[in-house]
Amino acid sequence: MTLEIKIPSADFRCGYVAIVGRPNVGKSTLLNRLVGQKISIVSRKAQTTRHRINGVLTAENRQFIFVDTPGFQSKHKNALNRLMNKNVTQALSEVDVVLLVIEAGRFTDADKSIIPLLPKSRSVILVLNKIDRLDDKSVLLPFMAEASQLYPFDEIVPVSAERGIGDADLLSVIARYLPLAGPMFGEDEITDRSEKFLTSEFLREKLFRRLGDELPYGMTVEIERFEVEGELRRINAAIIVDKIGHKGIVIGKGGEQLKAIASEARRDLEVLFGGKVFLEVWVKVKGGWADDERALKSLGYD
């Protein structure tokens, strides 16, 4: 049997593309849309994303490595937010292309506060997201002209990440700025994050979606056991809250809320992993974890 080794063509392009912006502009939705599969959690609550997550798309002679970053936080300054902001600035210095995502028709002060962080030595593309929500589409061209006066963007591309409008155009634009280089990931790889990490993220997403405004900000997920037996995964997870009073919010009356959160996460994980998942979830109290650098490190924040 002869092993066939694929050698990339001389014009193969590969590079890292940071997706940055203020909280809640649709960065994670855009990542999932571009990669073609859900790997980054999404909710309407700001600051859902807390980690850098790489999503990989390999298409023909191009490999895009998208870096989803937390929304840049200018108000809250605890250790968790400082760490998230550090992830944003570090990503900007390490990638080949930067996508600054804003809402179409709105260039807020929070958006503008990111402009000084944009690296002058990198290609920067302004992505106008949520164009489907514009009541008057005629404002788009004047808005693009106005935005171009704020920074010398290499390109400005309107999209709707939620509806899948403009994503193919955006990929074509990004590809022009990727360096000539061989692939860094296999053709079938879609992320560099482990199944254990993705499990904690999917659980956090269900917490955001089930609890909404009730959700304590000082909440995270710790995976205490992750075992793989063939296509079966046995997982024990602890939801960490900051205060004893938050524990009841997560558990809900008669444990129904926690049960629903675990069931919804399990169903999504079975789709992602392509196999059966046994998931046990409980709630623990760790006071002050979000402002404790050692606790953050032990919980996987880096």
N, C-alpha and C positions, 0 to 999 in steps of 0.2 A: 504493500500500500504506500503510495506516494503522498506526502503531506504537501498541500498547496499553500504557499505563503503569498499573501497579497502585498504587493509593494505599491505604495502610493505613487501617483503620477507626479511628474516634476512640478506641476502647477497646483498641487494640493495645498490648501490653506487651512490653518488651524490656529485658534487663539482664544484667549479668555476675554469675556465680555461682561463687565460689571453692570448690574441693574440697580440704580440708585434713585432716591427721591424721598420726599417727606413721607410720614406714615399715611397709609390708607389711600395711595394713589393707584394701586393695582399692580404692584411689582411682582408679587407671587403669582397672581393670575396670569400675567404676561409670561413669566417663566414657564408655567405649566402649559400654556398655549403653544409656545415656541418649541418646547421639547416634545409635545404631543402626548404627555402623560402627567398625571398628578404626582409631583414629588415634593412640592412646597405647599404648606397649609394655607388656607384662605378663610378669612372671615371679614365682616364689616367693622370689627373692632380694631382700632389703631394699635400698632405695635404687636401684631400677631407674630410676625417673624422676628426671632431673637438671635438666630445663628446665620452665618454664611452657609449657603447651600449651593452646591454646584450641580447644574443640570446639563446633560450632554446631548447634543444632536449631531448625528453624522449623516450627511446627505451628499451623495455623489462624491465630489472631490473637495468637500468642505467638512470641517468639524468645528462646531461652535461649543464652547464651554462657558455656559452662562453662570454668573455668580450672583445669586439673589442675596441681597443684604438687608439688614433691618432698616426701617425708616429712620432717617437721621433725627435724633431727639435734641431739641434745643431748650426744653423747659425743665424736665426732671433730670437730676444729676446724681442719682444713687449709683452704687458700684455697677449694677446691672446695665444701666443706661450708658455709663461711661464706657463699659466694655463693648456695648453694641455700637456706639459711635466710633470706637477704635477700629472695629471690624470694617466699618464703612470706609474710613480714611485709608486703612491698610489695603483694602480691595482696590481703591482708586489708584494706588501706587504700583500695583502688581499686574494689572490687566493690560490688554492691547487696545480695547475699545470700551468706551463708557456710554451707557444709555441713561440719560437723565429723564425720568418719567414724571410728567405732570398731567393734570387734568386739562383737556382741551378747553380753551376759553378762559382759563384761570391760571394766572402766574402769581401765586401768593407770596407774602413775605417769607414764609417757611421754605417755599421753592427757591426763592432768590438767595436765601442764606446758604444754600448748597453750592452756588456758583463759585464762590472763592475757593472751594475745595477741589474744583475740577482741575485735573492735571493738564498743564499746557502742552506736555509732550505726548499726549494721547489723543486719538480721534474721539470726539464727543458728538453723539447723536441725540437730539432732543426728540423724545417720543411723546406725542400728544395723545393720551389715552382717553377712553370713554367718549369718543366722538359720536357714538350712538345716542348720547344723552343731550346733545346740542339741539335745542329747539330750532335755532336758525343757523343752518350750515353756512350761510353766506359770511358769517363772522370769522370763519376759519382762516381764510387767506390773510385778512388784515391782522389777525392774531399772530399768525406765523411771521409776518413781517415785523411786528412789534417785538416778538420774542428774539428775532435775529439781531435786534439792536442791543440786547442785554449781554450777549456772548457770541463769539464767532463759531457757532455750531457748524460742524462739517455737513450735517444733514438735519432736516426736520421731517419727521414721518408721523402722520396721523393714523391711529389704530383704535380698535375696540378689542381689548384682550378678551373680554367676556364673550363677545359675539364672534370673534375670529375674523374681524375685518382688518385688512392691512397687514396681517402677520407675514404673508408670503413676500410682500413688498419690503417689509422691514428686514427679513432675512437676506434678501438680495442686496439691500443697502449695506448691511453689516458685513457681508462677505467681501465687499470691495476693500474693506479696511483690515481684514485679517492678514497676518504675515504668512509668507510662504513657509510651510513647516509640515512635517509629518504628523499623523494623529497621535494623541496622547492617551486615548482610551479606545477600547474595542468597539466594533461596530454596534454591538447590542447593548452596550453600557449606557445608562441614562443618568446616573448620578455617582458621585464618589462617596456618598454617605452610606453607612451600614444599615442593615435591616433593623437593628436595635434602635438606632437614632430615629429612623423613620417611624417606628412604632411610637416613640415618645411624642413625636410631632403630630401624628394622627390623633393621638389621645388629646393633646392640647387643642387641636382644632375642634374636636367635639365638645370640649369644655367651653370654648368661646361661643360655639353655635347654640349649645343648649342653655347656657346661663346668661348670655347677652350682657346687659348692664349690671347684672348681679355678680358677675364673675370678679373675684378678687384679683387685682393686678399682681399681687405677691403670690403667684401660683406657678408651679412648674411640675414636670413629670420625671420620675426616676425609674428606670427599668432595673429591677432587682434580680430578675432571672430571665434568661433568653436561651432556650434550648431547641435545637433543630433535630428532628428524628425523621429522616426522609423528607417528605413534603409536609410534615406536621411540625408546627411550632408551638412550644409551651412557653407562655410569657406571664411573668408576674410584674405588675407595675404599681408604683405608689404615686399618688397625686400629692404633691407637697404644697401646703398652704402656710401662710405667715401667722395666722391667728386662730385660736380655738373656735371663735365664732364663725369663721369661714368654713369650718369642716362641715357643719350642718347644711350650709348652702350647697356644697358640692354633693353631699349624700342625698339630700332631699327627703321628703316625707316617706317613711317606710323604706328608704334606700332606693326608691324608684328612679331618682335622677341619676345616681351613680350607675345603676343597672343599665339605663338607656344609653348613657355615655359609653360604657364598655361595649355594649352590643353594637352600636353604630361604628365604633372604631374597629371592632373585630371584623365586621362585614367588609369594610374598606381594605383592611389588611389582607384578608383572604383573596381579594381581587388583585391587590398589588403583588402578593407573594405567590399566587397561583396554587394555594394549598390550604389545608385546614389549620385554624388557629384556635388554641385554647388560651383565653385571656382572663386573668384574675386581676382585679383592680381594687385598691383600698386607698384611704386618705390618711396622711400623716401631717402633723404640725411641726414646722421648724421655724421658729421665730427669727426674723431678721435675716433670712437667707439671702434676700435680694441685695443687701448691702454688706455682705460678708464675702470677701474675695476668695477665701479658702473654701467656703461652702459652694460658691459659684463654680470653682474648679472641680470640686467633687461631683457636681451635678452635670458636668460636661460642657460648661460655658468656657470658651477659650478665645 
